[in-house]
């Protein structure tokens, strides 16, 4: 939940002005694509390092 919800809210908020004229399904696809890249490349590795002790119990 902490890896998806905060970045999702931020991406939706930040993309409103950029994707204003884009149809909703296309804008959601772009947001999902960005969220997937951020999650696998930045967010999840960071959380794995920070929560390693708790995750590997």
Sine and cosine of phi, psi and omega as CSV:
sin_phi,cos_phi,sin_psi,cos_psi,sin_omega,cos_omega
0.00,0.00,-0.67,0.74,-0.03,-1.00
-0.96,0.27,-0.26,0.97,0.04,-1.00
-1.00,0.04,-0.30,0.95,-0.10,-0.99
-0.92,-0.39,-0.76,0.64,-0.16,-0.99
-0.89,0.46,-0.79,0.61,-0.01,-1.00
-0.87,0.50,-0.70,0.71,0.04,-1.00
-0.92,0.40,-0.54,0.84,0.03,-1.00
-0.90,0.43,-0.71,0.70,0.04,-1.00
-0.88,0.48,-0.69,0.72,0.01,-1.00
-0.90,0.44,-0.69,0.73,0.00,-1.00
-0.90,0.43,-0.67,0.74,0.02,-1.00
-0.90,0.44,-0.71,0.71,-0.01,-1.00
-0.90,0.44,-0.72,0.70,-0.04,-1.00
-0.95,0.31,-0.47,0.88,-0.06,-1.00
-1.00,0.06,-0.14,0.99,-0.04,-1.00
-0.84,0.54,-0.69,0.73,-0.03,-1.00
-0.98,0.20,-0.53,0.85,-0.04,-1.00
-0.97,0.24,-0.65,0.76,-0.07,-1.00
-0.98,-0.21,0.54,0.84,-0.11,-0.99
-0.88,0.48,-0.70,0.72,-0.05,-1.00
-1.00,-0.04,-0.01,1.00,-0.05,-1.00
-0.99,0.15,0.67,-0.75,0.06,-1.00
-0.85,0.53,0.51,-0.86,-0.08,-1.00
-0.82,0.57,-0.74,0.67,0.01,-1.00
-0.87,0.50,-0.62,0.79,0.00,-1.00
-0.93,0.36,-0.66,0.75,0.00,-1.00
-0.92,0.39,-0.61,0.80,0.06,-1.00
-0.92,0.40,-0.59,0.81,0.06,-1.00
-0.90,0.43,-0.68,0.73,0.01,-1.00
-0.90,0.44,-0.68,0.73,0.02,-1.00
-0.90,0.44,-0.69,0.73,0.01,-1.00
-0.90,0.44,-0.63,0.78,0.03,-1.00
-0.90,0.45,-0.71,0.71,0.03,-1.00
-0.90,0.43,-0.68,0.73,-0.01,-1.00
-0.90,0.44,-0.62,0.78,0.04,-1.00
-0.89,0.45,-0.71,0.70,0.03,-1.00
-0.90,0.44,-0.70,0.72,0.02,-1.00
-0.90,0.44,-0.66,0.75,-0.03,-1.00
-0.90,0.43,-0.74,0.67,-0.07,-1.00
-0.97,0.23,-0.49,0.87,-0.07,-1.00
-1.00,-0.05,-0.53,0.85,-0.11,-0.99
-0.83,-0.56,-0.79,0.62,-0.19,-0.98
-0.95,0.33,-0.80,0.61,-0.05,-1.00
-0.92,0.40,-0.67,0.74,0.09,-1.00
-0.87,0.49,-0.63,0.77,0.04,-1.00
-0.89,0.46,-0.74,0.68,0.00,-1.00
-0.91,0.41,-0.59,0.80,0.04,-1.00
-0.89,0.46,-0.65,0.76,0.04,-1.00
-0.92,0.38,-0.70,0.71,-0.06,-1.00
-0.94,0.34,-0.53,0.85,-0.07,-1.00
-0.95,-0.30,0.31,0.95,-0.09,-1.00
-0.85,0.53,-0.69,0.72,-0.01,-1.00
-0.88,0.48,-0.65,0.76,0.00,-1.00
-0.97,0.25,-0.60,0.80,-0.05,-1.00
-0.95,0.31,-0.51,0.86,-0.10,-0.99
-0.98,-0.19,0.41,0.91,0.07,-1.00
-0.97,0.24,0.00,0.00,0.00,0.00
